[in-house]
Amino acid sequence: MGKYGELIVKQREFFLQGKTKDLSSRIESLKLLQSIIRTNEKELMNALKKDLNKSEFDTYLTEIGIVLEEIKFTLKHLRRWAKPRRVKSSLATLGSKSYIYPEPYGVALVISPWNYPFQLAIAPLAGAIAAGNCAVLKPSELTPNTSALLAKLISEHFPKEYIAVVEGGVEVSTALLNEKFDYIFFTGSVSVGKVVMQAAAKNLTPVTLELGGKSPCIVHEDANLKLAAKRIAWGKFTNAGQTCVAPDYLYVHNRVKKEFLHEMKEAIHELYSDNVFDSGQFTKIVSERHFERLVSFLNNGEQYLGGKYDQTKLTIEPTILDMVHWGDEVMQEEIFGPILPVLEYESLPKVISEIQSRQKPLALYVFSESEQMQKKILTEVSFGGGCINDTVYHLSSPYLPFGGVGESGIGAYHGKGSFDVFTHEKSILKQTTMFDLPFRYPTMKNGLKFIKRILN
């Protein structure tokens, strides 16, 4: 038994008692979680301010509010989601009734990242609770104040055999992955996602991997440039670009590039002022290592806007890099910071070909008034999800499951998707005893001929 083996055993014993499966208990737990968040809103804001210098506006919009909306939506629909549902029976099963019974996996592991350390921990946790699981939550060590507060709040309100928070670094994640869980939900980088999947494979444990990648944003010549600039600036520079679905790079049509970049400059000035170092409202880079990696990109291409940074505050101002090429260092990996490279194009098929030749992105954004152009992108390019004439906002809808494809992830959650992720659908056929179909048995004369007639 590993370091956390005893905890897993206790959670599995608690799960087998059936308390987490009880629908009224799930609802009570979600309401309690909802109450904890509302009661401790100020403490959460303070922790996120210390860890990432997040403003109260950004914290509520991207961390607290979105989770409260998720829980509210789940509470509204959970009774229907959890109810066994009848489905059609086939002709070959004449006389039977068919049902699907949603059931929890058991003990789930949720490993959450540092960029949205509250939202990306609690949103999947709420899904695990709604589905009837026990859960171990491993928050990021790079946001220690938020992680400590999560551990405190969960331990004060939930028994650890039901929900436990385990703090620590890579060694803790490694130790947890050596244990046998019934489901693993991981949010983070592609490289660590591969490690998680490899560890899960040893026990054939199902996984959801919410990863990332270089998410393109295309600005066509017929786009509303002023509105596009504002929405792209917001989507890119919120949380200082440390968002898995932030526009990673721009493809702008050469006919409108000059005008669009001017509009981007105006939008950044309007949203973030000319001095993010003194405003106290701009999110900082999470660590020295990430800061130094981002600074190394600043000499790529030509700086159209920004480029200044303050190492003492781990802050980089919103930066636009023009004249960038695919061979540049900044185009080799997901940026995950407030740096936006710009490429120009004339031919849309060439843009599509460039994107298709690389790993499938987590998100893609298209700004155009042409439905034909929109349709061409949507049908020819594979990506996790995205927006037309907006950025990032698809995450806010509980009706849109969020997830990646290929190297950008496996599985999707949000809304019913969060319930589905932590649920196994058990298929049940209830057969009649009023009669028995003879053709299923090898003793029936001309049985094969009869079966072929039915099945064909």
Disulfide bonds with the S-S distance in Angstrom:
none
